[in-house]
Amino acid sequence: MSQAPCSAQKKMSSIRIKKPSIQQEATSIWRTINDIEFLEKQGYSIKLPNHPSIQSLISKSKNNKFGNDDFGAIYTLLETTFYTKKDYRNGFNNVREQQLSIHNYIEQLYDFTQHCKWDFKKFDAFTILFTFYGTGGSYDADQGIITLFTNQNGEFKNYDNPVNTIIHEIVHMGIEESIVQKYNLPHGIKERIVDTIVYLLFKKDLPEYRKQEMGDPNLDAFILSKKDIRNLDTQIEMYMAQYGEK
């Protein structure tokens, strides 16, 4: 028997908060350098170690010469120069203080999406993994991992309250398979959909949340209300029929 779309999950998702290992931080840097041209084109603010070897690797990436063989140099640079696990303490503590709020927002999100006509992907557990590098946040939609930028002072990119970014990434994971992949949506449209969902569902709870200037503004007319979110697949089909991929 097939599972009903947006079926309810009564058990509250658990949240694991983790300081990164050297391997994980090296991976964050490697991925950022590997995607550097794409990230710059999208207008993201990017943080990388301030070191001549990193600048050299960025040049290699932009000349299509960067690859897996460069991972070792990044790992060694972190191990010898930049990485200290205790430096993540403030960011860890700041997110831990928000853990109950995050649980509550996830529960609200799941309660709402169980009434959708499309399948919002749910996880029994999320991992929030810190990084000093890259953009403000990213997600792994297969494993439920949110990689969250912080710094030694426990500050975050874009918002004082990290919950804004965490909920943004959770919505990304929820729509990745049934909306983004199904309709082969470009990056800007994906971001605009996520921003609109978060804004419409949490504008009272997360008043700091801001929509990014990404994607086609024509999309906005198709997602104006919570009802439109519940019928998001139909709304995206209507948008694409009129405007195609922008």
N, C-alpha and C positions, 0 to 999 in steps of 0.2 A: 504494500500500500504506500503510495507516495505521500510525502509530508505536506501538510497544508501550508500555503505561503504565509510568511510572517507569523508562524505559529508562536504561541506564548511560551515563554520559559520562566517559570516561577522562581527558580533558584537564582539568587543574586550572583552576578559574575564576581569572581575574586580578582584582586588587583595586586600584582607583585611589583615592587619598586626596587630597581637594581642599579648599583653603581657599575660602570663598565669595566671590563678587563682591558688590558693592553690590546689584545687581539680584536676586541669589539671596537675600540677607538681607532685602531689602524684600519679596520674595515670601513668605518664611517669616513675617514679621510680618503681612503682609496676610492670609494664610491663617489664622493664629492668631486674629486679631481677627474675621475673618469667621465662624469656628467657635467663638467664645469661649463662648457659652452652652452648646453641646454639650460642650465640653471641661470646663467648670466642673461641669456635671451629672455627668460621669463621674468627677469627683474628681481630675483631673490637676493637678499643680503646674505653673503656667504662668509663664514669664519673658517680659517685654516691656520695652522701654526705659522708664525712669522719666522721663517727660516729660508735661507737661500736654496736649500735642497728641495723645498716644497715649491718654490717658484720655478725651479728647473723642471719638476714633474708636471706642473701646470702647463708649461711650454710644450713638453712632450705630448701631453693630452691634446692640446690644440693643434698639434702637428700629426695627430693620429699615430703616435709612437708609444703611447702609454699602455701598460698592460699588467698582467698578473705578476710578471717578474719584478715589478716595482714595489710590490707589497712589502717585501723584506726590508727595504730601505726605510719605508714609513714606520714599520714596527720598531726597528732599531732606533730611529730618531725619537720616538715616544719613550722607549725604554731608557734611553740614556739622557734625555733632555727635558721632556715635557710631562710625562705621566706620573702622577702621584694620586693614589686612590682616595686619600683623605680630602683632596681638593673638591670632591663632589658632595661633601657632607652637607653644605648649606642648601644646595638644590634638593638633595634627598629629603632633608627635614622640611623644607617648604612644601614639597608635594605631599609628604606624609601627613602634614597638617590639614591638607585638603581631601584626604582619602574618603571621608564620609560623604562630602559633597559630590565627589566623582561618582561614588556608588549611587547616590540619589539621582544624579543626572542620567546615568546609564539606565537605571530602572525606569525613569520617565520616558527615555528614548525607546526602550523595549516595549513598554506598555503602549506607547503610541503606535509603533510600527507593527504590532501584532494585528492591527486593523487595516494594514496596507493590502493592496491588491497585487503587490510584488513582494519579493523575498528580500528582506533586510537581514544580512548575515549577522548572527549573534555568536558570541564566544562565552564559554564557561569561565575563562580566565583571560585577563590582559596582563601584559608585562610592560611597565614603563621603564625604559632604559635610557640613562642619561648620556649625553655627549657634549663635549666642548666645541664640536666642529659641525660644519654643514650649514643647513638652513634652520628655521625655527622648529621644525618637526617633520617626521616622516613616519611611514607605517609599513608593516608587513601583514598583508591581508590574509596570508595563509596561516600565520602563527599567532596573530593577535598581539603583535609587538608594536609599541609606540616608542620611537626614538625621539627624545625631547632635549632640545638645546638648553643648556644652562651655562653658568660661569662660576668661578670660584666664590663669588659673592652670593651665589644662589639666586641670581637674576635670570630672566627668561627673555627671549626675543618677542617682540611685537606686543606683549601684554605683561602687566605686573602679575596678574593671576594666571598661573599655568593651566588652569582648568579650561580656559578658552581654547588653547591649542590641543589639549588632550581630547576634548569632546569633538573638535574638528577632525582629528585623526580617526576617532572611533566611527564617525559618520562616513569618512572615506572608506573604511574597511567594510562597513555595512552595505554600501552601494556598489562596491568594486565589481562583483561578479554579475549581479542581476541587472545593473544599469550601465556602468562604465564599459565593461567588457562586452556585454550583450549588444550595445549599440556602437561600440568602437569609438567612444567619445574622445576628442582631443583634450589635452591637458587643461587648457583654459576653461573649457566648458565643464569639465569635471570639477574644477575648483569653484566655479560659479554656482554649480548645483549644491555642493557641500556648504558653501557660505550661506546660501539661501535657506537651506534646511536648518542649519544651526540658528540663524537669525530668527526664523519664523517660530521655531520651537522653544528657544531659550532667551528671547530678547529681554524678558523681565528678569530672569535669573542671572544672565551674563550681559549686563548693560555695556561693558567694555567692548564686546565683540564687534568687529568691523568686517565688512565685505571688502575683499581685494578687488582691484580693478583688473580683472582677468576675464577672458572669454567674451562671448558675444552678448551685448546688452539686450538684444532682441529676445533672449531666453527668459528675461525677467517677467515678461507678460504671460508666460506659461506656468509660472510657479509663484502665485500670488497669495496662496492661503494654505492652511493645513490640509484642506480637502485636496488641493493640487498635489501635495506630497503623497497623500494616500493613493493617488492615481498617477504617480510619477512616471511610470512606464508609458501610459497613454499620453501624458503631457509631453514627454520627450519625443515620442513618435510624431505628435502633431507639430512640434517645433522643427524636427528634422525634415518633415514633409514640406514645410514652408521655406526653411532657410538652409537646409543641408548642413554640412560641417563647416564651422567658421573658425 
